[in-house]
Amino acid sequence: MLTLIPLPAFTDNYLWVLHDGMHALVVDPGDAAPVLRWLQENALQLQTILVTHHHADHTGGVNELREATGAQVFGPARENIPPPLTALQEDDVVETLGLTFKVLEVAGHTAGHIAFLCGDVAGRPLLFCGDTLFSGGCGRLFEGTPGQMLDSLDKLAALPPDTQVCCAHEYTLANLRFATAVEPGNADLTAYETQCVKLRAAGLPTLPTSIAQEMLVNPFLRTRTAPVRAAALRVDPSALDDVSVFTAIRQWKNQFK
């Protein structure tokens, strides 16, 4: 029996933990302290550390955790992650906890960003996507191009609709406020925002989300729909093709208050 847990860290990070009652993996441990505390409280051994990209809030605890637990670290081949590291690229696999995770290259937020996809965890696919995809949003383009990010999001959108999506930040409510500005008439979005407001008011995470849910509400997965294309044209009259529509929406989000 596998259990999935979002450990809060910093202001709004989630350090995702998956465990089988004896051994655990953790994703993007920017801070070792909450992970070590949780392992001790639950008498679990950390077996694996998965890293999606090089930003400090995702890697800051890697060395301490590796030294304290002996866990093996897996991360992107095209980014500078603290060694020793098993470097990964598209279609590589990680075997851990009796599961097989496939590596997806999803450049955009950073140049070498990867995601980890397991085809079956408790009957559903499971995706650790770092800062590429958020509920209602996507990561800022710090190193990649709009075309790269659109390709990466298309790759994730093509996953099975019931895929559990484990994003690395609790950005959902802010993202949904922007999504509503893009698509004020989206009834699915209104309903989802109401649900997420209730979860946060109760002190609960809005995550994981699902690919099916995001296809209904996330403007960055909906850039080919008529309402989002019309919204893009309002902010940039030259937004006439797929990449320029995505670019217009992303730039709008960067400035959105």
C-alpha positions in Angstrom: 0.0 0.0 0.0 1.6 3.3 -1.1 0.8 6.6 0.5 1.4 10.0 -1.1 2.0 13.0 1.1 2.7 16.7 0.3 5.1 18.0 3.0 4.9 21.8 3.2 8.1 23.8 3.1 9.1 27.5 2.9 6.1 29.7 2.0 4.3 27.6 -0.6 6.5 24.6 -1.6 5.4 21.0 -1.4 8.0 18.3 -1.0 6.2 15.2 -2.3 6.8 12.0 -0.4 5.7 8.5 -1.5 6.2 5.6 0.9 5.2 1.9 1.3 5.3 1.8 5.1 9.0 1.0 5.2 10.8 3.0 2.5 10.2 6.4 1.0 11.1 8.6 -1.9 11.0 12.4 -1.8 10.8 14.8 -4.7 12.6 18.2 -4.9 13.6 18.5 -1.3 14.6 22.2 -1.0 14.8 21.8 2.7 16.0 18.7 4.5 14.6 19.5 7.9 10.9 18.7 7.4 11.8 15.5 5.5 14.2 14.3 8.2 11.6 15.1 10.9 8.9 13.3 9.0 11.1 10.2 8.4 11.9 10.0 12.1 8.3 10.5 13.2 7.1 7.7 10.9 10.1 5.3 11.3 10.8 5.2 7.5 14.0 4.9 5.5 14.5 7.4 2.7 15.5 5.3 -0.4 15.3 7.8 -3.3 15.5 11.5 -4.0 14.0 12.7 -7.3 15.0 16.2 -8.6 13.2 17.9 -11.4 15.3 21.0 -11.8 18.2 23.0 -10.3 16.5 25.9 -8.4 17.5 26.1 -4.8 14.1 25.6 -3.3 14.1 22.2 -5.0 17.7 21.1 -4.3 18.7 22.9 -1.1 18.2 19.8 1.1 19.6 17.2 -1.3 23.2 17.0 0.2 22.0 16.8 3.8 19.4 14.2 3.1 21.8 12.0 1.1 24.4 12.2 3.8 21.9 11.5 6.5 20.1 8.6 4.8 22.3 7.2 2.0 19.4 7.8 -0.4 20.2 7.7 -4.1 19.7 10.9 -6.1 18.2 11.1 -9.6 18.0 14.4 -11.5 18.3 16.1 -14.9 21.3 15.4 -17.0 21.3 19.0 -18.4 21.3 20.8 -15.2 23.8 21.4 -12.3 22.5 19.2 -9.4 24.8 18.5 -6.4 26.7 15.2 -7.1 26.8 12.3 -6.8 23.8 12.0 -9.1 22.3 9.6 -11.5 21.8 11.9 -14.5 18.6 11.4 -16.5 17.1 12.3 -19.9 14.0 11.6 -21.9 12.7 8.0 -21.6 15.2 7.0 -18.9 13.6 5.1 -16.0 14.0 5.1 -12.3 13.1 1.9 -10.4 12.1 2.5 -6.7 9.6 1.3 -4.2 8.6 -1.4 -6.7 7.6 1.2 -9.2 9.0 2.4 -12.5 9.1 6.1 -13.2 9.7 7.3 -16.8 11.6 10.5 -17.3 10.0 13.3 -19.5 12.0 16.2 -20.6 9.9 19.3 -20.1 12.1 22.4 -20.8 10.7 25.9 -20.3 10.8 26.9 -16.7 14.5 25.9 -16.8 16.6 24.6 -19.7 16.9 21.0 -18.5 13.7 20.5 -16.4 12.4 16.9 -16.2 9.3 15.3 -14.8 8.8 11.8 -13.4 5.8 9.7 -14.6 4.7 6.3 -13.1 2.0 4.6 -15.1 0.3 3.0 -12.1 0.2 4.0 -8.5 -2.9 2.7 -6.8 -4.6 2.3 -10.1 -3.8 5.7 -11.6 -0.8 7.3 -13.3 1.2 9.6 -11.1 3.2 12.7 -12.3 5.8 14.7 -10.4 6.1 17.8 -12.6 8.1 20.2 -10.5 7.5 23.8 -11.7 6.4 23.0 -15.3 2.7 22.6 -14.6 0.7 24.1 -11.7 -3.0 23.8 -11.0 -4.4 26.6 -13.1 -1.0 27.8 -14.3 2.5 27.0 -15.5 6.0 27.9 -14.4 7.7 31.2 -15.4 10.1 31.0 -18.3 13.4 31.6 -16.7 15.6 29.8 -19.2 13.4 28.2 -21.9 11.4 29.7 -24.7 7.7 29.9 -25.1 7.8 27.3 -27.8 9.7 24.9 -25.5 7.2 25.4 -22.7 4.2 24.9 -25.0 5.8 21.7 -26.3 6.3 20.5 -22.7 2.8 21.4 -21.7 1.4 19.6 -24.8 3.4 16.5 -23.7 1.8 16.6 -20.2 -1.7 17.3 -21.6 -1.4 14.1 -23.7 -1.1 12.0 -20.6 -4.1 9.9 -19.4 -6.8 12.2 -18.1 -6.8 10.5 -14.6 -3.1 11.2 -14.1 -2.5 12.6 -10.6 -0.5 15.8 -11.0 1.9 16.6 -8.1 2.9 20.2 -8.6 5.7 21.7 -6.4 3.9 24.8 -5.2 0.6 25.8 -3.7 -0.1 28.5 -6.3 -3.6 27.4 -7.1 -5.8 30.2 -5.9 -3.6 32.9 -7.4 -3.5 31.0 -10.7 -7.3 30.6 -10.7 -7.8 34.4 -10.2 -5.8 34.9 -13.4 -7.5 32.1 -15.2 -10.9 33.8 -14.4 -9.6 37.0 -16.0 -8.8 35.0 -19.1 -12.0 33.0 -19.2 -14.7 34.7 -17.0 -17.4 32.6 -18.6 -15.8 29.2 -17.8 -18.3 27.4 -15.5 -15.8 24.6 -14.8 -13.3 27.1 -13.6 -15.8 28.8 -11.3 -16.8 25.5 -9.7 -13.1 24.5 -9.3 -12.2 27.8 -7.7 -15.0 27.4 -5.2 -13.8 23.9 -4.3 -10.2 25.1 -3.9 -11.2 28.1 -1.7 -12.9 25.6 0.7 -9.9 23.4 0.8 -7.5 26.2 1.6 -9.9 27.6 4.2 -9.7 24.2 5.9 -5.9 24.2 5.8 -5.8 21.5 3.1 -3.8 21.4 -0.1 -5.5 21.8 -3.4 -3.1 19.2 -4.8 -2.7 16.8 -6.4 -4.8 17.9 -9.3 -5.4 15.8 -12.5 -4.8 16.2 -16.2 -8.6 16.1 -16.8 -9.2 18.9 -14.3 -6.4 21.1 -15.7 -7.7 20.7 -19.3 -11.0 22.2 -18.1 -9.5 25.2 -16.2 -5.9 25.9 -17.0 -5.4 28.6 -19.6 -1.9 27.4 -20.5 -3.4 24.0 -21.5 -6.3 25.7 -23.2 -4.4 28.1 -25.5 -6.0 26.5 -28.6 -9.6 27.0 -27.4 -11.6 29.9 -28.8 -12.1 31.8 -25.5 -8.4 31.8 -24.6 -7.3 32.7 -28.2 -9.8 35.6 -28.1 -8.4 36.7 -24.7 -4.8 36.6 -26.1 -5.8 38.8 -29.0 -7.2 41.4 -26.6 -3.8 41.8 -25.0 -1.7 41.2 -28.1 -3.3 41.7 -31.6 -0.4 39.8 -33.2 -1.2 36.6 -31.2 -2.3 34.6 -34.2 -0.5 31.3 -34.0 -0.1 28.7 -31.2 3.2 29.9 -29.8 2.3 33.6 -29.9 -1.0 32.9 -28.2 0.8 31.1 -25.4 3.4 33.9 -25.2 0.7 36.5 -24.9 -1.1 34.7 -22.1 2.2 34.0 -20.3 3.3 37.6 -20.5 -0.1 38.7 -19.2 0.2 36.4 -16.3 3.7 37.8 -15.5 2.2 41.2 -15.0 -1.1 40.2 -13.5 -1.9 41.5 -10.0 
